[in-house]
Amino acid sequence: MRLGRVGAPARVAHRSGGLGWLLPLGWAMAAVGYYGPWIAHDTAALTLSGVDMGEFVKFLPGVLDGSLYVVRQLYYFAPLAVVLSVALLAGSRQLRYPWPARLAIWILAWPVSLQLLPPAWSLASLATAEFRLQAIALGACWILLAAFWLLGRLPLWLTGLLSAALSVAAGVLSCWQFLLTKPAIDQVYGQPPAVGWGFILCLAGLAVMVVTEAALALQARRPGGGLWTSR
């Protein structure tokens, strides 16, 4: 029985290898979509990416006069979910990504985490109430990315479920904020601008992440497993 349990992670890695490679696709789609246009316009200056949305909505008339309640920090949930998913799963011993792939994914996650910073920032501004939560989230991302090799020792069912929960929250809350503020943006523009491909691609990427992470977690779950995996 003991030999069977020790060998379980290797069997999971073999079965989930193909499914595991959908994760980098989801990470890439969500990240690229966040950089892409969420509000599309013929004039480049009026095109808004996911990166821009968290700051732009602060200046909507309804937000300024208090008639429209917006939690602008929720626009940063998508890159947060991508970075945390990478930290939790890129180093997984059960997924067994090749080290060059792990390293490339890990390096690319760092610039994605920087999207939590405001466009113009200083150490003093990050300590203010407006940006403090973003600074804390950024610090948490860096700590977890630095410890990704240690997090890779956690069982896949646990990291997969945590990542799936974060991805669901990112998709639902980002979509909710976007739909909430879109009518106000339409009024400011004078006519409804089109929804950009970036918004759709970002949500699609998060959906790929959710399905893959949940499937991997269910596939890897086994009775009697400890907190740390054996190798």
Contacts in CASP RR format, 6 or more apart in sequence:
PFRMAT RR
TARGET T0000
AUTHOR 0000-0000-0000
METHOD contacts of the structure
MODEL  1
MRLGRVGAPARVAHRSGGLGWLLPLGWAMAAVGYYGPWIAHDTAALTLSG
VDMGEFVKFLPGVLDGSLYVVRQLYYFAPLAVVLSVALLAGSRQLRYPWP
ARLAIWILAWPVSLQLLPPAWSLASLATAEFRLQAIALGACWILLAAFWL
LGRLPLWLTGLLSAALSVAAGVLSCWQFLLTKPAIDQVYGQPPAVGWGFI
LCLAGLAVMVVTEAALALQARRPGGGLWTSR
5 225 0 8 1.000
5 230 0 8 1.000
6 230 0 8 1.000
7 230 0 8 1.000
8 222 0 8 1.000
9 93 0 8 1.000
9 94 0 8 1.000
9 229 0 8 1.000
9 230 0 8 1.000
9 231 0 8 1.000
12 94 0 8 1.000
12 156 0 8 1.000
12 219 0 8 1.000
12 220 0 8 1.000
12 222 0 8 1.000
13 93 0 8 1.000
13 94 0 8 1.000
13 95 0 8 1.000
13 96 0 8 1.000
15 219 0 8 1.000
16 94 0 8 1.000
16 95 0 8 1.000
16 156 0 8 1.000
16 216 0 8 1.000
16 219 0 8 1.000
16 220 0 8 1.000
17 95 0 8 1.000
17 96 0 8 1.000
19 212 0 8 1.000
19 215 0 8 1.000
19 216 0 8 1.000
19 219 0 8 1.000
20 95 0 8 1.000
20 212 0 8 1.000
20 216 0 8 1.000
22 208 0 8 1.000
22 211 0 8 1.000
22 212 0 8 1.000
23 85 0 8 1.000
23 89 0 8 1.000
23 95 0 8 1.000
23 209 0 8 1.000
23 212 0 8 1.000
23 213 0 8 1.000
23 216 0 8 1.000
24 101 0 8 1.000
24 105 0 8 1.000
25 205 0 8 1.000
25 208 0 8 1.000
26 205 0 8 1.000
26 206 0 8 1.000
26 208 0 8 1.000
26 209 0 8 1.000
26 212 0 8 1.000
27 82 0 8 1.000
27 85 0 8 1.000
27 86 0 8 1.000
27 105 0 8 1.000
27 109 0 8 1.000
27 205 0 8 1.000
27 209 0 8 1.000
29 201 0 8 1.000
29 202 0 8 1.000
29 204 0 8 1.000
29 205 0 8 1.000
29 208 0 8 1.000
30 78 0 8 1.000
30 79 0 8 1.000
30 81 0 8 1.000
30 82 0 8 1.000
30 201 0 8 1.000
30 202 0 8 1.000
30 205 0 8 1.000
30 206 0 8 1.000
30 208 0 8 1.000
30 209 0 8 1.000
31 79 0 8 1.000
31 82 0 8 1.000
31 108 0 8 1.000
31 112 0 8 1.000
32 198 0 8 1.000
32 201 0 8 1.000
33 50 0 8 1.000
33 197 0 8 1.000
33 198 0 8 1.000
33 199 0 8 1.000
33 201 0 8 1.000
33 202 0 8 1.000
33 205 0 8 1.000
34 49 0 8 1.000
34 50 0 8 1.000
34 51 0 8 1.000
34 78 0 8 1.000
34 79 0 8 1.000
34 82 0 8 1.000
34 112 0 8 1.000
34 115 0 8 1.000
34 198 0 8 1.000
34 202 0 8 1.000
35 49 0 8 1.000
35 50 0 8 1.000
35 51 0 8 1.000
35 198 0 8 1.000
36 49 0 8 1.000
36 50 0 8 1.000
36 196 0 8 1.000
36 197 0 8 1.000
36 198 0 8 1.000
36 201 0 8 1.000
36 202 0 8 1.000
37 47 0 8 1.000
37 48 0 8 1.000
37 49 0 8 1.000
37 196 0 8 1.000
37 197 0 8 1.000
37 198 0 8 1.000
37 199 0 8 1.000
38 48 0 8 1.000
38 49 0 8 1.000
38 50 0 8 1.000
38 52 0 8 1.000
38 53 0 8 1.000
38 178 0 8 1.000
38 195 0 8 1.000
38 196 0 8 1.000
38 198 0 8 1.000
38 199 0 8 1.000
38 202 0 8 1.000
39 46 0 8 1.000
39 47 0 8 1.000
39 48 0 8 1.000
39 53 0 8 1.000
39 185 0 8 1.000
39 193 0 8 1.000
39 194 0 8 1.000
39 195 0 8 1.000
39 196 0 8 1.000
40 47 0 8 1.000
40 193 0 8 1.000
40 194 0 8 1.000
40 195 0 8 1.000
40 196 0 8 1.000
40 197 0 8 1.000
41 47 0 8 1.000
41 189 0 8 1.000
41 193 0 8 1.000
41 194 0 8 1.000
46 189 0 8 1.000
46 193 0 8 1.000
48 56 0 8 1.000
48 185 0 8 1.000
49 198 0 8 1.000
50 75 0 8 1.000
50 78 0 8 1.000
50 198 0 8 1.000
50 199 0 8 1.000
50 202 0 8 1.000
51 115 0 8 1.000
53 72 0 8 1.000
53 75 0 8 1.000
53 177 0 8 1.000
53 178 0 8 1.000
53 181 0 8 1.000
54 72 0 8 1.000
54 73 0 8 1.000
54 75 0 8 1.000
54 76 0 8 1.000
55 72 0 8 1.000
55 118 0 8 1.000
55 119 0 8 1.000
56 185 0 8 1.000
57 63 0 8 1.000
57 70 0 8 1.000
57 72 0 8 1.000
57 75 0 8 1.000
57 177 0 8 1.000
57 181 0 8 1.000
57 184 0 8 1.000
57 185 0 8 1.000
58 64 0 8 1.000
58 72 0 8 1.000
60 68 0 8 1.000
60 70 0 8 1.000
60 181 0 8 1.000
60 184 0 8 1.000
60 185 0 8 1.000
60 188 0 8 1.000
61 184 0 8 1.000
61 187 0 8 1.000
61 188 0 8 1.000
62 68 0 8 1.000
62 184 0 8 1.000
63 70 0 8 1.000
63 184 0 8 1.000
68 180 0 8 1.000
68 181 0 8 1.000
68 184 0 8 1.000
70 177 0 8 1.000
70 180 0 8 1.000
70 181 0 8 1.000
71 177 0 8 1.000
72 177 0 8 1.000
73 133 0 8 1.000
73 134 0 8 1.000
74 173 0 8 1.000
74 174 0 8 1.000
74 176 0 8 1.000
74 177 0 8 1.000
75 174 0 8 1.000
75 177 0 8 1.000
75 178 0 8 1.000
76 115 0 8 1.000
76 116 0 8 1.000
76 134 0 8 1.000
76 137 0 8 1.000
77 169 0 8 1.000
77 170 0 8 1.000
77 171 0 8 1.000
77 173 0 8 1.000
77 174 0 8 1.000
78 170 0 8 1.000
78 171 0 8 1.000
78 174 0 8 1.000
78 202 0 8 1.000
78 206 0 8 1.000
79 112 0 8 1.000
79 113 0 8 1.000
79 115 0 8 1.000
79 116 0 8 1.000
80 116 0 8 1.000
80 137 0 8 1.000
80 141 0 8 1.000
80 166 0 8 1.000
80 170 0 8 1.000
81 163 0 8 1.000
81 166 0 8 1.000
81 167 0 8 1.000
81 169 0 8 1.000
81 170 0 8 1.000
81 171 0 8 1.000
81 206 0 8 1.000
81 209 0 8 1.000
82 109 0 8 1.000
82 112 0 8 1.000
82 209 0 8 1.000
83 109 0 8 1.000
83 112 0 8 1.000
83 113 0 8 1.000
83 141 0 8 1.000
83 144 0 8 1.000
83 145 0 8 1.000
84 141 0 8 1.000
84 144 0 8 1.000
84 163 0 8 1.000
84 166 0 8 1.000
85 163 0 8 1.000
85 166 0 8 1.000
85 167 0 8 1.000
85 209 0 8 1.000
85 213 0 8 1.000
86 105 0 8 1.000
86 106 0 8 1.000
86 109 0 8 1.000
86 145 0 8 1.000
86 148 0 8 1.000
87 109 0 8 1.000
87 141 0 8 1.000
87 144 0 8 1.000
87 145 0 8 1.000
87 147 0 8 1.000
87 148 0 8 1.000
87 151 0 8 1.000
88 144 0 8 1.000
88 148 0 8 1.000
88 151 0 8 1.000
88 152 0 8 1.000
88 154 0 8 1.000
88 159 0 8 1.000
88 160 0 8 1.000
88 162 0 8 1.000
88 163 0 8 1.000
89 95 0 8 1.000
89 152 0 8 1.000
89 156 0 8 1.000
89 159 0 8 1.000
89 160 0 8 1.000
89 163 0 8 1.000
89 213 0 8 1.000
89 216 0 8 1.000
90 97 0 8 1.000
90 102 0 8 1.000
90 105 0 8 1.000
90 106 0 8 1.000
90 109 0 8 1.000
90 148 0 8 1.000
91 97 0 8 1.000
91 102 0 8 1.000
91 148 0 8 1.000
91 149 0 8 1.000
91 151 0 8 1.000
91 152 0 8 1.000
92 152 0 8 1.000
92 154 0 8 1.000
92 156 0 8 1.000
92 159 0 8 1.000
93 152 0 8 1.000
93 153 0 8 1.000
93 229 0 8 1.000
93 231 0 8 1.000
94 155 0 8 1.000
94 156 0 8 1.000
94 220 0 8 1.000
94 229 0 8 1.000
95 156 0 8 1.000
95 216 0 8 1.000
97 105 0 8 1.000
106 145 0 8 1.000
106 148 0 8 1.000
109 145 0 8 1.000
110 145 0 8 1.000
113 138 0 8 1.000
113 141 0 8 1.000
113 142 0 8 1.000
113 145 0 8 1.000
114 138 0 8 1.000
116 134 0 8 1.000
116 135 0 8 1.000
116 137 0 8 1.000
116 138 0 8 1.000
116 141 0 8 1.000
117 126 0 8 1.000
117 134 0 8 1.000
117 138 0 8 1.000
118 125 0 8 1.000
118 131 0 8 1.000
118 134 0 8 1.000
121 131 0 8 1.000
125 131 0 8 1.000
126 132 0 8 1.000
126 134 0 8 1.000
126 135 0 8 1.000
127 135 0 8 1.000
144 151 0 8 1.000
151 159 0 8 1.000
152 159 0 8 1.000
153 228 0 8 1.000
153 229 0 8 1.000
154 227 0 8 1.000
154 228 0 8 1.000
154 229 0 8 1.000
155 220 0 8 1.000
155 225 0 8 1.000
155 226 0 8 1.000
155 227 0 8 1.000
155 228 0 8 1.000
155 229 0 8 1.000
156 216 0 8 1.000
156 217 0 8 1.000
156 219 0 8 1.000
156 220 0 8 1.000
156 229 0 8 1.000
157 217 0 8 1.000
157 218 0 8 1.000
157 220 0 8 1.000
157 221 0 8 1.000
157 222 0 8 1.000
158 217 0 8 1.000
158 227 0 8 1.000
159 217 0 8 1.000
160 213 0 8 1.000
160 214 0 8 1.000
160 216 0 8 1.000
160 217 0 8 1.000
160 220 0 8 1.000
161 213 0 8 1.000
161 214 0 8 1.000
161 217 0 8 1.000
163 209 0 8 1.000
163 213 0 8 1.000
164 209 0 8 1.000
164 210 0 8 1.000
164 213 0 8 1.000
164 214 0 8 1.000
164 217 0 8 1.000
167 206 0 8 1.000
167 209 0 8 1.000
167 210 0 8 1.000
167 213 0 8 1.000
168 210 0 8 1.000
170 206 0 8 1.000
171 203 0 8 1.000
171 206 0 8 1.000
171 207 0 8 1.000
174 202 0 8 1.000
174 203 0 8 1.000
174 206 0 8 1.000
175 203 0 8 1.000
178 199 0 8 1.000
182 192 0 8 1.000
182 195 0 8 1.000
185 193 0 8 1.000
186 192 0 8 1.000
186 193 0 8 1.000
END
